[in-house]
């Protein structure tokens, strides 16, 4: 168990991944014991949103997004947007997403991805909710839609891009989500360089658990499963790269997340 007194906010947990089926509650309890006071659960479709909302009703310190991931765009029902609008009224639902574009594996047809993403952006603007953004191999189209919808409230979830892409998101007024990708000496070098251009008041940390286990963990779990309790390892990498105290990174990233998602919590 960590002796770090800092308080953290994990702004990205896929808690209803099958990898957490056996010990979901214990994972949250361990995180909170290790100073990760708040968790944002990520929704990939409206069914997962329902699971997340139900869990958040029973667990203090947990919040959720509501939305449709681009991989799921081909599978929305005829009344999906009405359902999503209703879900956004639920307590602890603080953002629209995970939404965006993914032209890498094309699990959904491009035109449908664009339609579903655009509809969610319109709804987020209408409901004054943050957008929780996913993008892969689709940056030009993504930025064009964000600009056309005049989106200025949200986060580039699991940002792994370069300085040019980073500046484009920052110019819109968005926050930048940093994961354990930063801790990967094999593929995280461009992100490590881009980190220097992230203002401290736009930095948000997230594990994206159970994925992206930080490679700087000294005691890695045998199952290679990432957990929200490991968020301080990402914070430690940020602190080392930016030459900041760990407590400063924890405080800034947590306060940024609280502000971004409109959450009232004790500082």
N, C-alpha and C positions, 0 to 999 in steps of 0.2 A: 504494500500500500504506500502511496506517495505521501511524503511529509511536506510537500509544497503547499504553502498556505494560500496561494493564488486561487482566484475564482475564474472559471472558464465557462464559455458557452460554445457547445458543439453545434454548428449551424448546418449540419448535414449528416443524418443517420438513416440508413435503410433498415429500420428496425424490424420490418416484417419480411425481410429476407429469410429464406428457409434456414440459413445458417444460424439464426437466432431462435428457432422454434423451441429448442430444448431449455433455454435459459434466458428468455427475453427480459423478464423482470429483474433477474439477478444482474444482467449486463447494465441495466439502468442504475441499479443500486450501487454497483461497484464504481460506476462513473461518478456518481454523486459523492461517494465516499472519497474519491480521489480528486475532488474539487471541481468536477465538471457539473456545475449546478443546473444548467439548462441544456436541453436537447431540442433540436428541430428535426422532426421526422419528415422524410421525403416521400411524397406520393408520386407514383408513376402512372396511376390510372385512378378512376373514381372508386373502384372497389377497394384499392389500398388506402385511399383517403378515408373511407368508412372505418377500416381497421385502425388507422392512426387516430382518428377522432375519438373512437371508443377507448383506446388506450390512454389518450391524453386526459379523458374525463376521470380516469382512475389514478393518474400519476401526476403529482405536482412537479413543476419544472419542465414539463414536456409540451411542445407545441408542434404544429404540423402545417405543411403546405397542402394545397388541394389543386389537382390539375392532371393533365395528360401529357406524358412523355412522348416525344416524336416517334419512338418505336411503336407506340400504341395508337398512333393517329388513325390507322386504317380500321381500327376495331371499335371506334366510338359508336354509340347508339344514336338513334334519330333525335332523342331529347337530351343528349349529353350536356349541352350547354345550360339547359334549365337545371339539370341536376347539379352541375358545378356551381351555378349561382346560388343554389340552396345550401350547398356545402360551405360556401364562403361565409355564410351567416352563422355557422357553428362556432361556439367558444373555442379558443386556442387555434383556430385556423388563421394564419397570419400572412400567407403569401399564396400567389397563383403559380402552380408548377408542380413538378419540374417540367417546364415547357421549353420549346425551342426547336431547333432543326438539327438533324443528323443525317448527312449525306454520305456517311462512311460505309455503313453496312446496308442501308436502305431497307430496313424492316418495314417501313411504310412508304407509300408512293410519294414522290416529291410534292406534287400539287396538293395532295391531302395534308401533308405536313405543314405546308404553307397556310392552308385554310384553317387548320386546327390551331396553329400557333397564333395567327392573326386574330382569331376569335377570342383566344385567351388574353391577348394583349388588350383588346378592346374592353373585355370584362374587368381586367385588372385596373385599367384606367377609370372605368365607371365606378368600381367599388373602392377605389383608392387603396388598393392592396399592392404590396411589393410583388415584383415578378421574380421568379426563381428560375434562372436561365441555364439551359443546356445547349451546347453547340459543338459539333464535330464536322469538320470538312465542309462548313457551310457559312463561313464568317461573313462574306459579302452580303448574302441574302439576309442573314440574321440582323446585321447592323442596319440594313436598308429598312427592314420592317420595324425595328425599334425606333428608328428616326421618323418614319412615316406616322407611327402611333404616338410620337412625342413622349416616349417612355423615359422617365428620369428617376424612377423609384424601383430599385431592385438590386439583384446580385448576380454576377457572373459566377455561377456555381462551378466548383472544381476547375478553376481557370488553369490552363496549361499552355497558353499561347505566348507570343513574343511581345516585345515592347510596343510595337505598332498596334496590335490588337488590344493590349492593355490600355493604351492611351485613348483608343476609340471608346471603350467602355467608360473610362473615367470622364471623358468629355461629355458623356450623356448624364453623368451624375451618379453612376452606379457604384456599388461596392464590389470588391474583388474577393472571391472565396478561394482560400489557399488550403490545400490538402497535403497529405503525405507524399504526393508527387514531388514536392519541394525537397524531400529527403532522399530522393533517388539519385545516386551519383551517376547512374547510367543514362538516364533520360531527362533529368530535371535541371540540366545546366541552363537552358534558355529561360526557364522559369526563375531560377536563382538570380539571373541577371536582371530580369524584368522586375523582380521584387524591389529593387532599389528605387523604382519609379512609382511604387504604391504609397500614397500618403498614409500616414499612420491612422488618420481618421476615416479611411476607406477600407481598411484591412479587416477581414472576417475569417476566422479559422473554422475548419470543418474536417471531420475524419473521412466522410463518405463511407463509413463502416457498413458492411464488413469488408469493403474493398480498400485497396491502397494502404496496406500496412506500412507504417513508417519504417524505413530501412535503418534509421539511426537508433531504433530501440535496442537497448543493451540486453534485454531478456525477451526475445521474440517467442510468442506462443507456438507450440508445435503444430497447431492446426492452421497457422498463418492467417487466422481471422483477425481483422482489425476491429477495434472496439472504441467507443467514445472515451473510455478511460485513458486511451493512449494519446488524446489530444495534446497534452503538455509536451510530448515529444516533437510535435510539429511546431509548437510555440518555441521550443528550445532552438530549433533550427532557424526559425525566423529571427530570434534574439541574437544568435551567433552571426548571422549574415548581416543584420542591420546594426550590430554592436549596441544592442539595447539590453536593459535588464529584463529578465524573464517576467517579472511582475508587471512591468510596463506593457509588454506584449499582451499578457493575460487581460489586464484592465482595459486596454484600448480595444482589443478585438471583442471582448464581451460587451462593452458599452456600445460599440458600433452595431453589434447584432441586436441589442435591445432597442436601439434607436431605429434601425432599419425596419424591424418587424413590429414596431409600436408596442413593445412589451413593457409594462410597468413592473419593475422588480427592484428590490433593495440593492443599492450600489455597494 
